[in-house]
């Protein structure tokens, strides 16, 4: 689980995304561009929405979500063109073939901070995705 150690009831809001890659292809490179924002309740600051989002990619070899990047920009501060200060652009650190299986690549954007712990409902964890681009270099089977 990304961001382990949450108390019961503090659940992340996730925005999963899948993209198609030709099944059986051998990847030579992989890059992801994600534009959006996220927020939740930062521990020690109850009732206040704090911006921050982490972008993960699923690693089929290790069966864990690998962090691609993060930013702490509030959605209201995202600017044009294409939310330039709300952009995460990255490539997975490992072999690109570890991240695609059955022709799919899975991404997940998660707020850096969870929703308020019960019984409070003061702050909901939120993720807003404006744009996702995956570039993959591969050889067809």
C-alpha positions as CSV (number, residue, x, y, z in Angstrom):
1,X,0.0,0.0,0.0
2,X,1.3,3.5,-0.8
3,X,1.7,5.6,2.3
4,X,1.4,2.8,4.9
5,X,0.6,3.6,8.5
6,X,-2.8,5.2,8.2
7,X,-5.3,4.9,11.0
8,X,-8.5,2.9,10.4
9,X,-10.9,4.9,8.2
10,X,-8.2,7.0,6.7
11,X,-8.4,5.7,3.2
12,X,-6.7,7.1,0.1
13,X,-8.5,8.3,-2.9
14,X,-7.0,6.7,-6.0
15,X,-7.4,7.5,-9.7
16,X,-6.2,4.3,-11.5
17,X,-5.5,4.5,-15.2
18,X,-4.7,1.7,-17.7
19,X,-3.2,2.0,-21.1
20,X,-3.0,-0.5,-23.9
21,X,0.4,-1.7,-25.3
22,X,0.5,-4.4,-28.0
23,X,0.4,-7.8,-26.2
24,X,3.7,-9.6,-26.4
25,X,5.7,-6.5,-27.3
26,X,9.2,-6.0,-26.0
27,X,9.6,-2.5,-24.5
28,X,12.7,-0.5,-25.1
29,X,11.6,2.6,-23.2
30,X,8.7,4.0,-21.3
31,X,7.7,7.5,-20.1
32,X,4.7,8.9,-18.4
33,X,3.3,12.5,-18.2
34,X,0.5,13.1,-15.8
35,X,-1.2,16.5,-15.1
36,X,-3.4,17.0,-12.1
37,X,-3.6,17.6,-8.4
38,X,-4.5,16.0,-5.1
39,X,-5.2,16.9,-1.5
40,X,-6.1,15.5,1.9
41,X,-5.8,16.1,5.6
42,X,-2.1,16.4,6.7
43,X,-1.5,14.8,10.1
44,X,-1.3,17.4,12.8
45,X,-3.3,19.9,10.8
46,X,-6.9,18.7,11.3
47,X,-9.7,20.1,9.2
48,X,-7.4,21.8,6.6
49,X,-7.1,20.5,3.1
50,X,-3.3,20.2,2.2
51,X,-2.2,19.8,-1.4
52,X,0.0,16.9,-2.6
53,X,-0.2,14.0,-5.0
54,X,2.0,10.9,-5.7
55,X,2.0,9.1,-9.0
56,X,2.7,5.3,-9.0
57,X,3.1,2.7,-11.7
58,X,2.5,-1.0,-11.1
59,X,5.6,-3.2,-11.2
60,X,4.6,-6.8,-12.3
61,X,7.9,-8.3,-11.3
62,X,8.0,-7.0,-7.7
63,X,4.2,-6.8,-7.4
64,X,4.3,-3.3,-5.8
65,X,3.4,0.2,-6.8
66,X,6.7,2.1,-7.7
67,X,6.7,5.8,-7.2
68,X,7.1,7.8,-10.4
69,X,6.9,11.3,-8.9
70,X,5.1,13.8,-6.7
71,X,4.2,17.4,-6.4
72,X,2.5,19.6,-3.8
73,X,0.7,22.1,-6.0
74,X,-2.9,23.0,-5.1
75,X,-5.4,22.5,-8.0
76,X,-6.3,26.2,-7.8
77,X,-2.6,27.1,-8.5
78,X,-2.3,25.0,-11.7
79,X,-1.6,27.2,-14.6
80,X,-1.7,26.9,-18.4
81,X,-0.4,25.7,-20.7
82,X,-1.4,22.1,-19.8
83,X,-1.0,22.7,-16.1
84,X,2.7,23.1,-16.4
85,X,3.3,23.3,-12.6
86,X,1.0,20.4,-11.9
87,X,2.9,18.0,-14.2
88,X,4.7,14.9,-13.3
89,X,6.9,13.5,-16.1
90,X,9.0,10.4,-15.4
91,X,10.2,7.0,-16.5
92,X,10.1,3.9,-14.3
93,X,13.6,3.2,-12.8
94,X,13.6,-0.4,-13.8
95,X,13.3,-2.5,-16.9
96,X,10.3,-1.1,-18.9
97,X,9.1,-4.7,-19.5
98,X,8.5,-5.0,-15.7
99,X,5.6,-2.5,-16.0
100,X,3.5,-3.9,-18.9
101,X,1.6,-7.2,-18.8
102,X,-1.2,-8.5,-21.0
103,X,-0.8,-5.3,-23.0
104,X,-1.5,-3.0,-20.0
105,X,0.3,-0.4,-18.0
106,X,-1.3,0.6,-14.7
107,X,-0.9,4.1,-13.1
108,X,-2.3,5.3,-9.9
109,X,-2.5,8.9,-8.6
110,X,-2.9,9.1,-4.8
111,X,-3.2,12.2,-2.5
112,X,-0.1,12.5,-0.3
113,X,-2.5,12.9,2.7
114,X,-5.7,10.8,3.4
115,X,-9.2,11.8,4.2
116,X,-10.0,12.9,7.7
117,X,-10.2,10.1,10.3
118,X,-13.6,9.2,11.5
119,X,-15.8,10.5,13.0
120,X,-14.6,13.7,11.3
121,X,-15.6,14.3,7.7
122,X,-13.9,17.7,7.5
123,X,-11.5,16.9,4.7
124,X,-12.0,14.4,1.8
125,X,-9.0,13.0,0.0
126,X,-9.3,14.1,-3.6
127,X,-7.4,13.5,-6.9
128,X,-8.1,15.4,-10.1
129,X,-6.5,14.1,-13.3
130,X,-6.5,16.5,-16.3
131,X,-4.2,14.6,-18.7
132,X,-2.3,11.3,-19.0
133,X,0.2,10.5,-21.7
134,X,2.2,7.3,-22.0
135,X,5.0,7.0,-24.5
136,X,6.4,3.5,-25.1
137,X,9.1,2.4,-27.5
138,X,8.6,-1.3,-28.3
139,X,9.2,-4.0,-30.9
140,X,6.1,-5.9,-32.1
141,X,6.0,-9.6,-31.5
